[in-house]
Amino acid sequence: MNGATAAIIAKKRKHIIAVFRQAHATSPETAQSLEQLGLPDHLLVKIQKLRGVLVHVEGDRYYLDEAREAEVARWRRKIALTVAVLAAISFALMLFLSKG
C-alpha cells in the first residue's frame, strides 16, 4: 500500500467515526442504523465492526465505542511510529554501508 492509498483509507475511516460522533451514536441507547447514518456497509465499516469500534445492538443498529476507538487509535500510532523508526534505521544503515 502506498502513502496516497493509506491517506485515503485514513480519511474514510475518520469520516465514518465522525458520522457516528455527529449523530451522537455513541452508546447502546443512541445507536443508529448505517442507513440512518447514510453509511454503506463497505469494507472499512466492516473492519471497524471487527475491531469492536462499531458495536452492534438490537436490530441493525450500531454505536461508536469511544474507548475502543481511542485504544485502536493508540495502537495505530504505535505501529506507525515503529514503521517510521525502522525506515529511519534502514536508511541510516544504507548510508553507512554505501560509504564503506
Backbone as a printed PyTorch tensor [residue, N CA C, xyz], in Angstrom:
tensor([[[  0.8590,  -1.1720,   0.0000],
         [  0.0000,   0.0000,   0.0000],
         [  0.9050,   1.2340,   0.0000]],

        [[  0.6230,   2.1560,  -0.8930],
         [  1.4410,   3.3690,  -0.9310],
         [  0.8630,   4.4420,  -0.0080]],

        [[  1.6090,   5.5320,   0.1380],
         [  1.2040,   6.5960,   1.0580],
         [ -0.1340,   7.2270,   0.7020]],

        [[ -0.3870,   7.4000,  -0.6030],
         [ -1.6450,   8.0260,  -1.0270],
         [ -2.8300,   7.1370,  -0.6720]],

        [[ -2.6770,   5.8300,  -0.8810],
         [ -3.7520,   4.8890,  -0.5480],
         [ -4.0080,   4.8960,   0.9510]],

        [[ -2.9500,   4.8770,   1.7320],
         [ -3.0970,   4.9050,   3.1930],
         [ -3.8100,   6.1810,   3.6410]],

        [[ -3.4890,   7.2990,   3.0100],
         [ -4.1260,   8.5740,   3.3700],
         [ -5.6120,   8.5550,   3.0380]],

        [[ -5.9640,   7.9730,   1.9060],
         [ -7.3800,   7.8850,   1.5180],
         [ -8.1460,   7.0060,   2.4950]],

        [[ -7.5500,   5.8760,   2.8550],
         [ -8.1990,   4.9700,   3.8060],
         [ -8.3650,   5.6610,   5.1570]],

        [[ -7.3330,   6.3630,   5.6180],
         [ -7.4110,   7.0690,   6.9020],
         [ -8.5110,   8.1270,   6.8690]],

        [[ -8.6160,   8.8390,   5.7580],
         [ -9.6440,   9.8780,   5.6340],
         [-11.0410,   9.2630,   5.6900]],

        [[-11.2380,   8.1510,   5.0040],
         [-12.5480,   7.4810,   5.0010],
         [-12.8810,   6.9320,   6.3870]],

        [[-11.8690,   6.3600,   7.0710],
         [-12.0890,   5.8350,   8.4180],
         [-12.4780,   6.9580,   9.3690]],

        [[-11.7750,   8.0880,   9.2710],
         [-12.0950,   9.2350,  10.1200],
         [-13.4980,   9.7590,   9.8330]],

        [[-13.9070,   9.6980,   8.5650],
         [-15.2490,  10.1410,   8.1950],
         [-16.3070,   9.2510,   8.8690]],

        [[-16.0940,   7.9500,   8.8480],
         [-17.0340,   7.0170,   9.4780],
         [-17.1710,   7.3490,  10.9550]],

        [[-16.0550,   7.5340,  11.6280],
         [-16.0590,   7.8550,  13.0660],
         [-16.7720,   9.1880,  13.2990]],

        [[-16.4900,  10.1680,  12.4620],
         [-17.0990,  11.4970,  12.6100],
         [-18.6160,  11.4290,  12.4330]],

        [[-19.0820,  10.6170,  11.5020],
         [-20.5270,  10.4890,  11.2820],
         [-21.2040,   9.9660,  12.5420]],

        [[-20.6200,   8.9640,  13.1660],
         [-21.1910,   8.4240,  14.4050],
         [-21.1790,   9.4760,  15.5100]],

        [[-20.0780,  10.2140,  15.6300],
         [-19.9960,  11.2460,  16.6680],
         [-21.0070,  12.3640,  16.4270]],

        [[-21.1090,  12.8150,  15.1900],
         [-22.0460,  13.9010,  14.8660],
         [-23.4840,  13.5030,  15.1310]],

        [[-23.7840,  12.2230,  14.9410],
         [-25.1390,  11.7270,  15.1820],
         [-25.3470,  11.3470,  16.6520]],

        [[-24.3080,  11.5080,  17.4730],
         [-24.3390,  11.1350,  18.8890],
         [-24.6680,   9.6580,  19.0750]],

        [[-24.2750,   8.8370,  18.1150],
         [-24.4870,   7.3880,  18.1950],
         [-23.2820,   6.7760,  18.8980]],

        [[-23.1820,   7.0670,  20.1950],
         [-22.0160,   6.6630,  20.9710],
         [-22.3700,   5.8230,  22.1960]],

        [[-23.5710,   5.2770,  22.2030],
         [-23.9890,   4.4040,  23.2990],
         [-25.0720,   3.4670,  22.7680]],

        [[-25.3430,   2.3880,  23.4780],
         [-26.4080,   1.4850,  23.0230],
         [-27.7610,   2.1970,  22.8960]],

        [[-27.9930,   3.1680,  23.7580],
         [-29.2710,   3.8840,  23.7410],
         [-29.4210,   4.8030,  22.5280]],

        [[-28.3060,   5.3100,  22.0200],
         [-28.3640,   6.2500,  20.8980],
         [-27.9170,   5.6170,  19.5760]],

        [[-27.7670,   4.2900,  19.5760],
         [-27.3160,   3.5790,  18.3740],
         [-28.2600,   3.8410,  17.2090]],

        [[-27.7020,   3.8310,  16.0130],
         [-28.4810,   4.0510,  14.7930],
         [-28.0610,   3.0490,  13.7290]],

        [[-28.9160,   2.8900,  12.7420],
         [-28.5690,   2.0000,  11.6410],
         [-27.6150,   2.7180,  10.6980]],

        [[-26.8750,   1.9400,   9.9480],
         [-25.9760,   2.5210,   8.9510],
         [-26.7770,   3.3220,   7.9330]],

        [[-27.9690,   2.8300,   7.6170],
         [-28.8400,   3.5380,   6.6770],
         [-29.2070,   4.9120,   7.2240]],

        [[-29.5790,   4.9810,   8.4940],
         [-29.9080,   6.2640,   9.1150],
         [-28.7250,   7.2250,   9.0620]],

        [[-27.5330,   6.6720,   9.1950],
         [-26.3200,   7.4820,   9.2030],
         [-25.8240,   7.8000,   7.7980]],

        [[-26.4290,   7.1820,   6.8030],
         [-26.0150,   7.4130,   5.4230],
         [-24.6980,   6.7440,   5.0630]],

        [[-24.3950,   5.6470,   5.7610],
         [-23.1440,   4.9260,   5.5130],
         [-23.4270,   3.5710,   4.8760]],

        [[-22.7100,   3.2550,   3.8010],
         [-22.8350,   1.9060,   3.2450],
         [-22.0560,   0.9230,   4.1240]],

        [[-22.4400,  -0.3360,   4.0840],
         [-21.7580,  -1.3620,   4.8760],
         [-20.5700,  -1.8930,   4.0710]],

        [[-19.6070,  -0.9980,   3.7800],
         [-18.4570,  -1.3910,   2.9700],
         [-17.3220,  -1.9090,   3.8530]],

        [[-16.2010,  -2.2330,   3.2430],
         [-15.0910,  -2.8890,   3.9270],
         [-14.6000,  -2.1250,   5.1550]],

        [[-14.4480,  -0.8100,   5.0660],
         [-13.9380,  -0.0530,   6.2200],
         [-14.9050,  -0.0950,   7.3980]],

        [[-16.2000,  -0.0920,   7.1190],
         [-17.1860,  -0.2260,   8.1980],
         [-17.0600,  -1.6140,   8.8240]],

        [[-16.9270,  -2.6220,   7.9880],
         [-16.7960,  -3.9950,   8.4960],
         [-15.5400,  -4.1540,   9.3490]],

        [[-14.4520,  -3.5100,   8.9410],
         [-13.2180,  -3.5700,   9.7310],
         [-13.4330,  -2.9290,  11.0990]],

        [[-14.1370,  -1.7930,  11.1390],
         [-14.4040,  -1.1320,  12.4220],
         [-15.2970,  -2.0010,  13.3090]],

        [[-16.1930,  -2.7460,  12.6950],
         [-17.0220,  -3.6860,  13.4630],
         [-16.1490,  -4.7970,  14.0490]],

        [[-15.2730,  -5.3670,  13.2170],
         [-14.4030,  -6.4520,  13.6810],
         [-13.4710,  -5.9990,  14.7950]],

        [[-13.0420,  -4.7590,  14.7480],
         [-12.1440,  -4.2230,  15.7840],
         [-12.8990,  -3.8360,  17.0480]],

        [[-14.2190,  -3.8830,  16.9990],
         [-15.0170,  -3.5180,  18.1620],
         [-15.2140,  -2.0300,  18.3150]],

        [[-14.8330,  -1.2570,  17.3090],
         [-15.0230,   0.1900,  17.3470],
         [-16.4970,   0.5210,  17.1220]],

        [[-17.1210,  -0.1900,  16.1880],
         [-18.5630,  -0.0690,  15.9650],
         [-19.2130,  -1.3010,  16.5580]],

        [[-20.1410,  -1.0790,  17.4650],
         [-20.7480,  -2.1670,  18.2230],
         [-22.1990,  -2.3460,  17.7920]],

        [[-22.5600,  -3.5960,  17.4960],
         [-23.9170,  -3.9310,  17.0700],
         [-24.8290,  -4.0670,  18.2870]],

        [[-26.0110,  -3.5040,  18.1720],
         [-27.0520,  -3.7080,  19.1840],
         [-28.2900,  -4.2130,  18.4560]],

        [[-29.3790,  -4.3790,  19.1590],
         [-30.5720,  -4.9890,  18.5710],
         [-30.9330,  -4.4020,  17.2040]],

        [[-31.5040,  -5.2530,  16.3920],
         [-31.8600,  -4.8240,  15.0470],
         [-30.6120,  -4.6270,  14.2130]],

        [[-30.6040,  -3.5650,  13.4600],
         [-29.4560,  -3.2810,  12.5880],
         [-28.7430,  -2.0130,  13.0300]],

        [[-28.7760,  -1.7510,  14.3350],
         [-28.2080,  -0.5090,  14.8580],
         [-26.7960,  -0.7240,  15.4010]],

        [[-26.0070,   0.3430,  15.3140],
         [-24.6170,   0.3290,  15.7720],
         [-24.3280,   1.6180,  16.5270]],

        [[-23.3300,   1.5360,  17.4000],
         [-22.8430,   2.7530,  18.0440],
         [-21.3250,   2.7210,  18.0730]],

        [[-20.7470,   3.8890,  18.2160],
         [-19.3020,   4.0460,  18.2970],
         [-18.8670,   3.8480,  19.7460]],

        [[-17.9890,   2.8840,  19.9700],
         [-17.4040,   2.6790,  21.2970],
         [-16.1800,   3.5880,  21.3730]],

        [[-16.3470,   4.7330,  22.0250],
         [-15.2870,   5.7520,  22.0890],
         [-14.0090,   5.2160,  22.7340]],

        [[-14.1430,   4.4360,  23.8010],
         [-12.9640,   3.9080,  24.4860],
         [-12.2000,   2.9520,  23.5730]],

        [[-12.9180,   2.0820,  22.8860],
         [-12.2720,   1.1380,  21.9780],
         [-11.6340,   1.8770,  20.8010]],

        [[-12.3010,   2.9190,  20.2920],
         [-11.7560,   3.7020,  19.1820],
         [-10.4430,   4.3640,  19.6060]],

        [[-10.3860,   4.8820,  20.8280],
         [ -9.1640,   5.5000,  21.3400],
         [ -8.0510,   4.4670,  21.4810]],

        [[ -8.4060,   3.2770,  21.9250],
         [ -7.4350,   2.1930,  22.0740],
         [ -6.8660,   1.7810,  20.7080]],

        [[ -7.7260,   1.6440,  19.7180],
         [ -7.2880,   1.2820,  18.3730],
         [ -6.4270,   2.4020,  17.7750]],

        [[ -6.7920,   3.6510,  18.0310],
         [ -6.0050,   4.7910,  17.5330],
         [ -4.6080,   4.7840,  18.1470]],

        [[ -4.5140,   4.4730,  19.4450],
         [ -3.1940,   4.3890,  20.1010],
         [ -2.3590,   3.2760,  19.4660]],

        [[ -2.9770,   2.1300,  19.2150],
         [ -2.2910,   1.0130,  18.5760],
         [ -1.8110,   1.4150,  17.1790]],

        [[ -2.6590,   2.1200,  16.4270],
         [ -2.3110,   2.5640,  15.0750],
         [ -1.1060,   3.5180,  15.1100]],

        [[ -1.0780,   4.4230,  16.0900],
         [  0.0480,   5.3470,  16.2250],
         [  1.3430,   4.5980,  16.5720]],

        [[  1.2500,   3.5910,  17.4420],
         [  2.4320,   2.8000,  17.8020],
         [  2.9910,   2.0810,  16.5800]],

        [[  2.1150,   1.5190,  15.7790],
         [  2.5520,   0.8210,  14.5700],
         [  3.2300,   1.8110,  13.6160]],

        [[  2.6110,   2.9790,  13.4250],
         [  3.1770,   3.9860,  12.5280],
         [  4.5460,   4.4410,  13.0230]],

        [[  4.6940,   4.6450,  14.3210],
         [  5.9750,   5.0540,  14.8860],
         [  7.0280,   3.9630,  14.6900]],

        [[  6.6360,   2.7220,  14.9090],
         [  7.5540,   1.5970,  14.7180],
         [  8.0320,   1.5230,  13.2770]],

        [[  7.1150,   1.6730,  12.3320],
         [  7.4810,   1.6380,  10.9120],
         [  8.4250,   2.8020,  10.5820]],

        [[  8.1380,   3.9800,  11.1070],
         [  8.9890,   5.1410,  10.8440],
         [ 10.3940,   4.9410,  11.4090]],

        [[ 10.4930,   4.4040,  12.6080],
         [ 11.8020,   4.1590,  13.2240],
         [ 12.5730,   3.1180,  12.4130]],

        [[ 11.8990,   2.0480,  12.0160],
         [ 12.5660,   1.0180,  11.2140],
         [ 13.0220,   1.5760,   9.8680]],

        [[ 12.2180,   2.4310,   9.2620],
         [ 12.6030,   3.0490,   7.9920],
         [ 13.8270,   3.9440,   8.1870]],

        [[ 13.8510,   4.7010,   9.2740],
         [ 14.9930,   5.5800,   9.5490],
         [ 16.2660,   4.7640,   9.7880]],

        [[ 16.1420,   3.6760,  10.5260],
         [ 17.2990,   2.8090,  10.7790],
         [ 17.7930,   2.1940,   9.4700]],

        [[ 16.8640,   1.7360,   8.6470],
         [ 17.2390,   1.1550,   7.3540],
         [ 17.9540,   2.1770,   6.4830]],

        [[ 17.4430,   3.3900,   6.4580],
         [ 18.0650,   4.4490,   5.6680],
         [ 19.4730,   4.7450,   6.1880]],

        [[ 19.6120,   4.8390,   7.5080],
         [ 20.9280,   5.1110,   8.0940],
         [ 21.9100,   3.9940,   7.7750]],

        [[ 21.4490,   2.7540,   7.8440],
         [ 22.3160,   1.6220,   7.5140],
         [ 22.7340,   1.6460,   6.0460]],

        [[ 21.8010,   1.9840,   5.1700],
         [ 22.1430,   2.0750,   3.7450],
         [ 23.2010,   3.1360,   3.5160]],

        [[ 23.0700,   4.2840,   4.1580],
         [ 24.0690,   5.3370,   4.0350],
         [ 25.4260,   4.8800,   4.5640]],

        [[ 25.4080,   4.2600,   5.7240],
         [ 26.6390,   3.8060,   6.3520],
         [ 27.3470,   2.7540,   5.4860]],

        [[ 26.5880,   1.8070,   4.9840],
         [ 27.1650,   0.7100,   4.1980],
         [ 27.6230,   1.1730,   2.8230]],

        [[ 26.9690,   2.2030,   2.2760],
         [ 27.3600,   2.6800,   0.9520],
         [ 28.6780,   3.4610,   0.9930]],

        [[ 29.0610,   3.9580,   2.1550],
         [ 30.3140,   4.7150,   2.2990],
         [ 31.4950,   3.7790,   2.5340]],

        [[ 31.2310,   2.5710,   2.9800],
         [ 32.3000,   1.6680,   3.3650],
         [ 32.7590,   0.8520,   2.2530]]])
